[in-house]
């Protein structure tokens, strides 16, 4: 039974404005809009009550508003997965107010356990997500500039230089003397850009390592071969302690499951869906490549070599990335060390990444 003064509120968030739709217990509808700045948020808080049930689509601003509303008003806030609402939004009439009204309508008619809810990340998890995303963007920008620098060498007639030769500042400095004066001038301008990206990357990676070292799951996750602080940060930021997932759904969240086309007795498995957390999937694939190239890669390295013979390099790497994620989920949920880990090698790994765990957890 609906309580007196109970309302269902849908909020459609944009970059600068938000549309809000109210449905009260008498089925009366009301819509209004306001800005998403501090003043607009205060206006929204004044119009809400503790009896309201509020729905928003998941986005960074939704997490900020959820914390603000829960703390200052005490309303029930539901953050929903936009992909789970796709069928509802198949409409020729789509505006911000219409979307807000549909959100309010959905939470009014469906029970909570049937809604595509998103777990709101903690402040530490949000910070890790932000840093990992920044690290990815900086790395991609640095790679783009190195590619431009390599193209400059080719344009100047120097074809013996590879992109790998330009990955370190010291190697780049040795190669610049081969360029003509005009090309060298352009190369110096690119060098300043690349150096700034590398400096920022180093700073971000130090911050990631410091946050990762403070987390209780780090000793267990780092015991797995191929896993470094960047992957641990992505895992903790997006997966957390793993308790909201099942082992057969964790890989789907990262988009590492194959597409399936079923018709009658025919089951066709295609490439991976790539639907899910892109940042986590990228970190997993990078870790899988590092594991494949390592000499001390344990059981997973043997598995990779077996898959390489039957599936090929690309499919083998994806399979190892999926296995890494499943194993990390097991270690996190059980809080156990990897069965095949070497304590001596493990401690060397911690020193290499400059991670000092409090109390010497995992020491030999």
N, C-alpha and C positions, 0 to 999 in steps of 0.2 A: 504494500500500500504506500502511495506517495505521501510524504510528509507535507504539512502545511508550510508554505513558503519555500519548498524545495524547487530548485531550478536546475536546468541542464544548459550548460554554456559551451558553445563551440567558438574557438579562437583560431582564425586563419592568420598566420604571421607572415609579414613581408619584411623587406629590409628596413623600410622607413615607417610603415604603417601596419596596423592590424585591424581586421574586421572581427567584431564580436557579436554573437547571436545568442539571445536568451530565450528559453522555453520554460514557462512557469508551470505550476501544478494544474492550472486551468487551461493549459494549451495555448496560452497567449504568447505571441512571438514579438520580439523586439530586437532590432539590429542597430548598431552604431559603429563608428570607426574612430580610431585615435592613433597617435604616433607611437612608435616603439621606444622613444627616448625616455629619460627619467620622468619627465612631467607626464607623459602619456601612461607610463606604468602606474604612477600614483593615481591617475584618474581611474584606471582599471581596478586597482585595489579598493578604491572607495565604493565601487559599484558591486563588489562581490561580497558574499556572506559565507560563514562556515558551513551552511547547509548546501551550498552549490556543488555540483559535480561538473568538472571542467575537462574538456578534451582539446588537445593540440597535436599537430603532426610533429614528429621528432625532427629537431634541428638544434643547433647550439643555443639559439635564443629561447627555444622552448624549455631547455634544461635550466636556463637562468630564471625564466618566469616561474617554472615549477617550484624551485627552491624559494623564490620570493613569496609566492602565494601561500605555499605550505607554512612558511614561517610566520608571516604577518597576518594572514587571514584564517588559515586552518582549513581551507576548502580541500575537497578530494580532487586531485589533479591526475588525469590519465594522459600519458604521452603515447601516441599511437604510431605504428609503423605505416608510412605512406603506401608502401607496396601492398600491404594487407587491405588497403581501402580502394584498390584500383577499380573494382567492379562498381563501387558506389559513385565514382567520379566519371563514369562513362555517360556524359551528358553534353548536349550541344550548347547548353546554357551554363557557362562556367565563369563566375566572377568570385572575388574575394568574399563577398557577402553570402553568395550561394554556398561556397565551400564551408564557411563558418556555420551556416544553417544546417548543412548536411552532417557536420561533426556533432552538433547538438542533437540532431535527429537520431543519429546512430547510437549514441550513449544513452538516449532516452528509451530506446526500444530493445537494445541487446543487453544481455547480462554481461558482467565484467569478464567472466571467464571465456567468452566468445569473441572478445575484442583483441585485435593484434597489438597487445601492449608492448612497450619498449621499457626495459629496465633503465632507470635514470642513473647515470654514472656518478660516482662520488667525485669530490673535488680533486683528489689525487689522480683518479682515472681520467678525468677531463684534462688535467694538466699533462699527463703522459700522452694522451691522444693528440693534444695540440703540438707537443714537442716532436712526436714521431712524424706527424704530418709536415711540420716545418722541416725536419731533417730530410724527408723525401723530396720536398720542393727544392731545397737548396742543392741536394745531390743531382737532381734532374737539371737544374739551371747550370750547375758547374759542368755537367756532361755536355750540355748544349754548347757552352762557350768553348770547351776543349775541341768539340767537333768543328766549330768555326775556325779555331786556331789551326787545326789539322788541314782544313780546306785552304787556308792561307799559304801553308807550306806547299801544297800541291800546285796552287795557282802560281807560285814563285818558281816552279820547276823542280822542287825538291820532293821526290816521290819515295825516298828511302825511309822517311819518318813515318812511324805508325802512331796511332792514337795512344797506344800503351806507353810510347816513349814520352808522352806529354802529360802523364798523370801526376808527376811530382814536380815541384818548383825547381829542384836542382837539375833534373833532366831537361826541363824546358829551357833553363838558362844556358845549358851547353849547346842547345840546338839553335838558339836565336842568332848566333854568330854566322850561321850559314845563309841567313836571309839577306836580301838586298836592303838598302837603306829605307826605301819606302815601305817595304813589307815589314821590316823590323819595327818601324814606327807604329804601324797598325798592331803588330804583335804585342808591343809594350802596353798599348791601351787595353787589349784583351787580357794581358797578364794581370793588370790592376783589377779587372773585374773578377777574374778567376781567383786571385789571391783573397779578395774580399769574401767570395763564397766559401773558400776553404777556411778562412778565419772564423766565419759564422758557423760553419759546419762543426769545427772543433769545439766551439763554445757550446753549441746545442748538444753535442755528444757527451760533453762533460756533465751537463745538467741532467741528461738522460741517465748516465751512469750513477750519479749521486742519488737520484730518485729511486732507481732500481735497487741500489744497495740497501735502501731503507725498508724494502718490502719483504715480508715474511716468506713469500713464495720463491724469491730469487735463488736461494741455495739449492732448491730442488730442481728448478727449471734449468739452471746453469750447469747442472750435472749431466745434462744430455748433450752428447757430441754435436757440434754444429750450431749450438744455440749461443748467441752473444747478447749483450745488453740491449741492442736495438730490437731484436725479436722478443726478448723478455718484456721490454717496454710496450711493444705493440700488443702482446698477449695480455698483459695485466691491464692495459688501457681499454681494450675492447672486449676481452673475455672475463676479466676480473678473477674471481676464485673458481670460475667454471661451473658453479653449482646450478646456474639457471639453464645449463645445456645438458643434453644427453650425448653420449659418444657418437651416436649415429646422426646427430644434427649439428655437431660442432664443425664438421667439414663443409656442410651446406652453408653455414654462416659465412665462411671464407670463400665461397664460390668454387670449391675444389672437388665438387661432385660432378659426374658426367650427365649430360643431357640424355633423357630417356624418351624414346618414341615407341610406344606400345600400341599395337593394333592386332587384335585377335591373338594368334599364337606367336606373333613376331615381336621380339624385343630388340630394339636397336639402341646402342649406346654410342653417343657422339662425344665431342670434346667437352671440357668442363664448362659449367654454366657461366663462370666469372661474375655471378650475381652475389653480392655480399660485400664484405669489408675489403676494399681494394688495398688499403694500407697493410693490413694483416697478411693478405695473400702475397703481396710483393715481398714483405719481410721473410715469409716462409720460403718462397722460391729462391731468394738470395741465400738464405741459410742452407737450403738444399744444394745449391751449386757449391757453396763453400765446403760442405760436408763431402760432396762427391770428389772434390779436388784435394781433400786432405788425405794424408797417409795414415793418420790415426783416427779412423772413423768408425771402428767397432762393427757392431751387428748391422747397423743401417748402411754402412759402406759396402758390406757384403751383399745386402739386399739390392743396393743400387747396381752393383756389377751384374747381378743375376738378371735384373730387369733390363739393363742396357743391352743384353744379348738378344732378348726376346721382344722388347717393346720399342727400343730406340731411345736416344738421349732425352728428347723433350718429354715423352711420356714417363720415362723413368724418374726425371726430376720432379714432375708433378706428383707422382706416386710417393716419393720420399718426402716432399713438402706436406702431403696429406698425412703421412705416417708421423712426421714431426709434430704436427698439430694434435693428432690423437694421443700421442705419447705425452706431450706437454699437459694436455687436459687430465690424463690419468695421474701424472706426478702432482699436479696442482690440487686436484680433488682429494687425493689420498695423502698428500704431504709426505711423499717418499722420494728418496734419491733414485736415480736411474740405476737399474740392476747391474749394468755393465760399466759403471763409471770407476775411474782410477783416481783415488784421492790426491795423489801426488800431481798428476796432470791437471786435476781440477783446481788445485791451489795455484799452479802456474798460470792457468787460464784467468783466475781472478786477479792475479798480479798484473798480467798483460793488459787487462781492461781497467786496471786501477780501481777495482771494486774491493773495498775492505769491509767485510761483514762483521757486525758487532758480535762479540762473544766467540768469534772463530768458528762459526757453524760450518760444518763440512770439512774441517781441517783433518789432515791425516793423523 
